[in-house]
Amino acid sequence: MNETDSVHPVWKKLIKKEFSISLSFLAGKLLLGKLQVQYGTEPKNLVHLARKMHDLYYLNKDLPSVKKDIELINRER
Amino acid sequence: MSSRLYCPEELSDLIRAGRVFCIAAEEQLLKKLPRGNWIGGSSPYFMSDQGGVVSREKIFATDLTKVTTGFNITLVDEHELKKVYTNTPENGFTCLILPSMSPVHLSYALNASEYPDFAFRPVIGWVSGMHLFDLGEKSAKVVHGPTGEISSDKGVAMHVTLPPEMMCDIGMVNIFKQGTDDILEFPETGFHAKKVFVNGEEKCFLDYLKSKRLNFKLPLIADSAGAKVNASFQAIDPKEKVVKFYAPVFKGATYRQAELLDDYATEFIRNLPASSERILLSFNCILNFLYSELEGRRIGSIAGPVTFGEIGYVLLNQTMVYLSIYLREEEGSFISQSQ
């Protein structure tokens, strides 16, 4: 996972609920729930919301729960 | 063991020696502790290595000394509470204690997910309370250890910086699963509800509960991208036809009541995290303690205060939250996991 990854479409797909995923990282679950609601009311902010989700995971990339989630997210690329 | 019960004299000696603690105890015991590097909250209920304990003579404390290279302890009002994420160190966490039913407790419950940098820093904690025999007579308290100031209106936060070789993660144990019955939505956010939309149809919530004969031990659950967030039933007011919760229900969220459990205690123990030896802090809900009849029963090696609400980024109910400590892998070893 690297910093430029934030533009990968998979993060937008995650916000738009285009695939279902069982996340392990609690902060990830809670933020994703919030961002998905925000997308519902402000779809034009998708790029910003996707970036935010990526940034949370990038910041915590060393945690075991995050690594597990990244593996699952990578399968959807 | 970094988390255990202490006699007041023993803990006082350690506080005077400069050690760093997160503490839970009856109010009168907290008042007698010396000033020092600690935060405290009132609760006489604990999970210890001997099982569930109710004690007005012992103090539960987690020694954070070995996992901190620096810390900052502050009392927080509603204004300061908004900065809890931004004030958390880049490599660290915040332990936050809020008095039950205080303005800061209610404010946090309603607003935490809107605070700047929400979820970007680990914030864990608990809601303090009192012995259930003292309900209505005493108020929940927190204590700012460095000054000894006791408050029933403010929260207390310890912002902890971890050593660079360590990192932390917050987990939650929620044994409840959403049932498959009616979808419930509420017209307003709050700690109580009069009206509910049941599968889109507006009804009186109390009348609905009575007609369905719902089990009040089972919380309502909202699913936030897989994070199950409970709203536990607190009380009903038949005169006002109001249903009260221990955590707010949110407008726009979709709830279902939890499925019935075969055995509350067995299910709780079955859902405990596998690597419990990494757990530094854990906070378990009083409702789990009561409904699982945990007094005298062990839940593995998990130890911590029993609380009147849990904080795992947001306010939670009928859960156990825990903070685990990990050592950072050597640089480069995680690259093989990325694509």
Interface residues (C-beta under 8 A of the other chain):
Chain A: M1 N2 I21 S22 L23 F25 L26 A27 G28 K29 L30 L31 L32 G33 K34 Q36 V37 D55 L56 L59 N60 K61 D62 L63 P64 S65 K67 I70 E71 N74 R77
Chain B: S113 F118 A119 F120 P122 M167 D169 I170 G171 M172 D223 S224 A225 G226 A227 G252 G312 Y313 V314 Y326 R328 E329 F334 Q337 S338 Q339
